[in-house]
């Protein structure tokens, strides 16, 4: 039972004893006591004055006195302007420490919830490599999945690869025109980067043709529509959807190049999926469902042949679902994919981790699925996140001004290696062991910097800032963890055994603060799950690491002469390391033993 739940029940008992009124848990308002006042939790007593018929101050004193006299966990209390600040006894916090030390997987739900969540993330296009925006998406999707698992939910982690459409055909046309048969192998280029180069090449050629057409007297709008290379790409898409053998063969080859490249990046990022869907396998189902909706009269066809949904009754506009030539749009395949998933899995919620520029898309997806009569339409949730920007500004894939995920990770590892070598912390490690630490520090820096920001916010990414060993960074938390592990190793070497349950000495204020922070982890995990926010976990890990460093600076651990106090501090250190490791694990961050 959490301290909040325990005190809530005690306050209900006090109100009943003092005023003869039986209330419920929702009538009790608790908050953490502000730092300038003595206390652990503060009870808001104003709602109880209607029963006491006394001032807030008098009511608070009466309730506080009852708690102090009748509840052993309550040591004392003070009243500040009608707020009752309750001080919990040191003995209670010792029991908390002993209890959490016995838990096998601290911070994780003890029982399964019985709920199933599907979380879709990554969702790359097979016409370019993963970039910085995908990094936030992947880390967010992975972390939200791990946090939901920690809350006891069954989680299915999925990827939808956007492997069809006009953007894919643009890379294919450019390869046909300009590659002269080159391949990733023949050029020594990673497959996704190789294909991405032709996507950039398409855009360069497209812009040149627009300029030429405008010089011939066309308007910009006409030139954009009539550029020969775009018309060729559109014709290629029609051939692909018609199953043209030559087009499909090239499409398979180029997709294979890209997917192989993606797999290498995912492995380096520590990202994986339970199932991978491909848009090329789901768009036909979506088209069939749209045509059925048309036949049922819930959708309509324009004179040009395109099919639409009228969403004006829901405060939106008209949404295109099939083009004039019968080809599908993103919405079509998302309908088909959602249909297949809900038929395959009995999900309580399907969560799409997609940037906030797609807010409208997912609002429409839910509404169209509801129009088509699917009872699962309300189980669709869009986890919308803000864009990642660089000090230099926004990125553009077409113009080749993106920060590739591979390049960024390489740069981070290089920085971690340089920093560690300067500090000389890994003397005695083999080259392989040292490289493993550099990787963990680099990825820890990158993941933490991305995930510590509330998902809804647009963020500025600064690689140098992220890998600093001081301040609110991944390496700072990792370094704190390795410091604790070093202390525990030395204790073990000296033959000191830490036995939870054997600790009964009194706590100092700093020790008690550490126990209180450790005890908060389960509540933070639940809040992070409810809000789909890894930032809450990240900030918790930082606060705990910061508090431990202050404690470590002020108190001796191994040199403490009083055996009970030494063992208490060792247990505290161990539980800090457990809480930090479990919290960081939910962010997908590995913890090195040394740095």
C-alpha positions, 0 to 999 in steps of 0.5 A, a space after each residue: 500500500 502506498 503512503 498516499 493510500 494509507 494516509 487517505 484511509 487514516 484521514 477517513 478514520 479520523 473524520 469519522 471518529 471526530 465528526 461522525 461522518 463516513 466519507 469516501 477516498 475521493 473526498 480526501 485531497 492529498 499533496 506533497 508537503 511543500 519543501 519550506 514546511 515540515 511534513 511528508 504529505 499535506 491534507 487539504 482540510 477545507 472540505 471537512 469544515 462543513 462537518 466540524 463547523 469549525 475554522 480550517 485551522 481548528 479542524 486541521 488541529 483536531 484531525 492532526 491530533 487524532 492521527 498523532 494519538 491513534 495512528 502509529 505511522 504518524 509521528 507529528 503534524 503542523 498546521 499552516 493556514 488550514 493545511 494539515 502537514 503530516 510527518 510520517 515516522 522514520 520507522 515507517 520509511 525503514 519498513 518501506 525500504 525493507 519491503 521494496 528491497 524484497 521485490 523481485 522487479 521493483 516498479 513493475 505491476 505485480 499482477 497482469 491487468 488483463 488489457 491488451 494494447 497494440 502500439 504502432 511506431 516507426 512507420 518508415 517510408 521505403 524511399 529514404 533512410 531513418 532520420 532524427 524525426 524517426 529517432 524520436 518516434 522509435 524511442 517514444 514508441 519503444 518506451 511507451 510500450 515498455 511502460 505499458 508492460 510495466 503497468 501489467 498490460 499485454 503489449 503488441 509492438 508493431 511497425 507499418 512499413 509504408 512501402 507503396 505510393 507515389 513517393 516510392 515510385 519517385 525513387 524508382 524512376 530516378 534509379 531507372 534514369 540515373 543509376 546505370 545499374 548501380 546497387 548498394 553492393 557495387 557502390 559500398 552504400 548502405 541500402 536505405 541511404 542508397 535509395 534515399 539518394 535517388 529520392 533526393 535526385 528525383 526532387 532535383 530533376 523535378 525542380 529543374 523541369 518545373 523551371 524549364 516549363 515555366 521558362 516556356 510560359 507555363 504557370 508554376 502550378 501547371 509546371 508542377 503538374 506537367 513535369 515529365 518525371 512526375 508524370 512518369 512516376 504517376 504512371 509507374 504507380 498505376 502500373 504497380 497497382 495493376 501488377 506490372 511484372 517489371 515494375 513490381 520486380 524493381 519495387 521488390 529489389 529496391 525495397 529489399 535494399 532499404 529494409 536491410 538497411 533499416 534492420 541494421 539501424 533498428 539493431 543499433 538503436 535497440 529497437 524491435 517489433 513483435 510484428 511488421 505490417 506492410 502497406 502493400 499488403 493492407 491497402 487492398 483490404 482498405 479499398 474493398 472496405 471503402 467500396 463496401 461503404 460506397 455500396 452501403 451509402 455511407 460514402 459517396 462517389 464524385 463525377 470524376 470517379 473518386 470516392 469520399 467521406 462526408 464528415 461535415 456533420 462531425 465538424 470536419 470537411 470531405 475526405 478523399 478515400 480513393 482517387 479518380 483513377 481508383 488508386 489508394 491514399 494513406 487513409 485507405 490503407 490505414 482503414 484496411 490495416 486497422 480492420 485486419 489488426 482488430 480482427 486478429 487481436 482482441 485489443 483494448 486500444 490501438 495506439 499510433 505513435 505519429 507526429 502532430 502534423 497527422 492529428 487531422 488524419 487520425 481524427 478522420 480515421 476514427 470517424 470514417 471507421 465509425 461510419 463504416 460500422 466498426 465498433 472498435 473505432 473508438 479504441 483508436 488513439 493517436 499518440 501525437 508528438 512534437 517535431 524535433 528541430 535542430 539549432 539550424 532549423 527544420 529538416 527536409 527529406 526531399 532536399 537531402 537536409 535531414 540528419 540521418 539516424 545512422 550518422 547521428 548515432 555514429 557521431 554520438 558514439 565518437 563523442 562518448 569515446 573521446 570523452 571517456 578516453 579523456 577521463 581515462 575511466 576505462 583503463 583495463 577494459 578490452 577494446 570490445 568492452 570499452 566499445 560496448 560502454 561507448 555505445 551504451 553511453 551514446 545511446 543513453 545520451 540520445 534516448 534520454 535527451 529525446 525522452 525527457 521532453 514531454 512528447 507533446 512538445 516540439 523539441 530542439 536537439 543539441 548533440 553536444 548538450 545531450 552527452 554532457 556528464 553533468 546536469 539533466 542528461 543520460 550520462 549523468 544518470 548512468 555515471 551515478 549508477 556506476 558510482 553506486 555499483 562501485 560501492 556495492 562491489 567494494 562492499 561485496 569484496 569486503 564480505 559485507 552482506 546486505 539483508 533486507 529486513 535486518 535494518 532498523 536504525 533511525 533515518 536522517 533527513 537525507 536518508 529519508 528523502 531517498 527512501 521517499 523518492 525510491 518509494 515513488 517509482 510505482 506511482 510514477 510508472 502508473 502516471 507515465 502509463 496513464 499519460 503515455 509520457 516517458 518524460 515522467 520516468 526520465 525526470 524521476 530517474 534524474 531526481 533520484 540520481 541527483 538526490 543520491 549524489 547529494 547523499 553520497 557527497 554528505 555521508 560516508 557509506 563503506 567507512 561508516 563505523 556503526 554497522 547498522 548505519 553502514 548496512 542501512 546506507 548500503 541497502 539504500 544505495 542498492 535500492 537506488 541503483 535498482 530504481 534507476 536501472 528499472 526506470 532507465 530500462 523503461 526508456 530503453 537505456 542500458 546501464 554500464 557497470 563502469 564508465 
